[in-house]
Amino acid sequence: MTDPISLFDAWFAEAQASEPNDPNAMALATVDGRGQPSVRMVLLKGHGPDGFVFYTNGESRKAADLAASPRAALLFHWKSLRRQVRIEGPVSQVSDAESDAYFASRGRDSQLGAWASDQSRPLDARERFEARFAETQARFDGADVPRPPHWGGWRVNPEQIELWQDRAHRLHERRLFVRSNAGWREGLLFP
């Protein structure tokens, strides 16, 4: 039996070595309380057997979707490797300590941006955001930037992982792993 997390680790390491931009970029699909789907790109900031972690504004559309329906799907597409990985499962928030630690590792402008942005809300003019950013810079001038209370991380706990490898003539290889109480079950899918 193969562990899909170990396979992901190997593929991710290859992507980090070969992808020209953001090998940790992944599509995050959510649905809101009405069942309306939404998908956007986010960055993977941690992973392991317990799940795949990303961070965002807790007042964003994605966070509202996850509050209404705490399940998500992720998709990594590494074009240079001709591979993709699909992950599905329930979502939970990471601890405040994990969020604090990751926030502290971000660049200062990214930290300031987390305070200045009303993510996903309408913006009447770019100048308004730039003015808020400048105000935030002045507010924290000479001081550490703490994590905003509305900003944090979410973890997708994989119940299903599919590793897809391109093959000639569209005869692709699709390995599907499904988690149960007994561990991971592996199977194949037709291309």
C-alpha positions in Angstrom: 0.0 0.0 0.0 1.3 3.4 -1.0 0.8 6.5 1.2 -0.6 9.3 -0.9 0.9 12.0 1.3 4.4 10.6 0.7 3.6 10.5 -3.1 2.4 14.2 -2.8 5.6 15.1 -1.0 7.7 13.6 -3.8 5.7 15.3 -6.6 5.7 18.6 -4.7 9.5 18.5 -4.3 9.8 17.9 -8.1 7.4 20.8 -8.7 9.4 23.1 -6.5 12.5 22.3 -8.5 10.9 22.7 -12.0 7.8 25.0 -11.9 8.8 28.5 -12.9 6.2 30.2 -10.7 4.4 29.3 -7.4 4.6 25.5 -7.3 2.5 25.8 -4.1 -0.4 27.5 -6.0 -3.6 25.5 -5.8 -7.2 26.0 -6.8 -9.5 26.1 -3.8 -13.2 25.2 -4.6 -15.9 26.0 -2.0 -19.7 26.3 -2.0 -21.8 28.8 -0.1 -24.9 28.1 1.9 -27.0 28.2 -1.3 -24.8 25.7 -3.0 -23.2 28.3 -5.3 -19.7 27.1 -6.2 -16.7 29.3 -6.3 -13.0 28.6 -7.1 -9.9 30.7 -6.7 -6.1 30.3 -6.5 -4.5 30.3 -3.0 -1.1 29.2 -1.8 -0.3 26.0 0.1 1.6 27.1 3.3 1.9 23.7 5.0 0.9 20.1 4.6 1.2 16.7 6.2 -0.9 13.7 7.1 -3.4 15.9 9.0 -4.0 18.1 6.0 -3.2 21.0 3.6 -3.1 24.5 5.0 -3.7 27.9 3.5 -4.3 31.3 5.1 -6.8 34.1 4.3 -8.9 36.9 5.7 -11.7 35.4 7.8 -14.2 37.9 6.4 -13.5 36.9 2.8 -15.9 35.1 0.5 -13.9 31.9 0.8 -14.1 32.0 4.6 -17.8 32.7 4.5 -18.3 29.7 2.2 -16.3 27.5 4.5 -18.3 28.6 7.5 -21.5 27.7 5.7 -20.2 24.5 4.2 -16.9 23.3 5.8 -15.7 21.1 2.9 -13.4 22.0 0.1 -11.6 20.7 -2.9 -8.0 21.6 -3.9 -6.3 21.2 -7.2 -2.6 21.4 -7.9 -1.7 21.6 -11.6 2.0 21.4 -12.4 2.1 21.9 -16.2 5.9 21.5 -16.5 5.6 18.0 -14.9 2.3 17.2 -16.7 0.8 16.2 -13.4 -2.1 17.3 -11.2 -3.3 16.4 -7.7 -6.9 16.6 -6.6 -7.8 16.7 -2.8 -11.2 16.7 -1.2 -12.3 16.8 2.4 -13.6 18.6 5.4 -12.1 21.9 6.5 -11.3 23.3 9.9 -9.4 26.4 11.2 -5.9 26.0 12.4 -4.9 27.1 15.9 -4.2 30.7 16.8 -0.6 29.7 17.5 -0.2 28.3 14.0 -1.8 31.4 12.5 0.4 33.7 14.6 3.6 31.8 13.6 2.8 31.9 9.9 1.7 35.6 10.0 5.0 36.5 11.7 6.9 34.8 8.8 5.2 36.9 6.2 6.8 40.0 4.6 5.9 43.3 6.3 3.9 44.6 3.3 1.9 41.4 3.3 1.2 41.8 7.0 0.2 45.4 6.5 -2.0 44.4 3.6 -3.9 42.0 5.8 -4.9 44.9 8.0 -5.7 47.3 5.1 -7.8 45.1 2.9 -11.5 44.3 3.3 -10.9 41.2 1.1 -13.7 40.3 -1.3 -15.7 43.4 -0.6 -16.4 46.0 -3.3 -13.8 48.7 -3.8 -14.8 52.0 -5.4 -11.3 53.0 -6.4 -7.8 51.6 -6.2 -6.7 54.9 -4.5 -8.9 54.1 -1.6 -7.0 50.9 -0.9 -3.7 52.5 -1.4 -4.6 55.3 1.1 -5.7 52.6 3.7 -2.4 50.8 3.1 -0.5 54.1 3.8 -2.6 54.7 6.9 -1.8 51.1 8.1 2.0 51.7 7.4 1.8 54.8 9.6 -0.2 53.1 12.3 2.5 50.3 12.7 5.5 52.5 12.0 8.5 51.2 14.0 6.5 48.4 15.6 5.8 44.7 14.9 2.6 44.0 12.9 0.4 41.7 14.9 -2.0 39.2 13.2 -5.4 40.7 12.6 -8.1 38.9 14.7 -10.0 38.2 11.4 -7.1 36.6 9.6 -6.0 32.9 9.9 -5.5 29.5 8.5 -7.7 26.7 7.3 -6.8 23.0 6.9 -8.3 20.7 4.4 -8.2 17.2 5.9 -8.0 14.9 2.9 -10.6 12.1 2.6 -9.7 11.6 -1.1 -6.6 12.3 -3.1 -6.2 11.7 -6.8 -2.8 11.8 -8.5 -3.0 12.3 -12.2 -0.1 11.8 -14.6 -0.3 12.7 -18.3 0.4 9.9 -20.7 0.6 9.8 -24.5 -2.6 9.7 -26.6 -4.7 10.8 -23.5 -4.1 7.4 -21.9 -3.4 9.1 -18.6 -2.7 7.4 -15.3 -5.2 8.2 -12.4 -4.5 6.8 -9.0 -7.3 7.4 -6.4 -6.7 7.1 -2.7 -9.7 7.1 -0.3 -9.3 7.4 3.4 -11.2 5.2 5.8 -10.8 4.3 9.5 -8.5 1.5 8.4 -6.2 3.9 6.5 -5.9 4.7 2.8 -7.4 2.5 0.1 -5.9 2.8 -3.4 -7.5 2.2 -6.7 -7.3 3.3 -10.4 -9.6 5.4 -12.5 -10.1 5.2 -16.2 -8.5 8.2 -17.9 
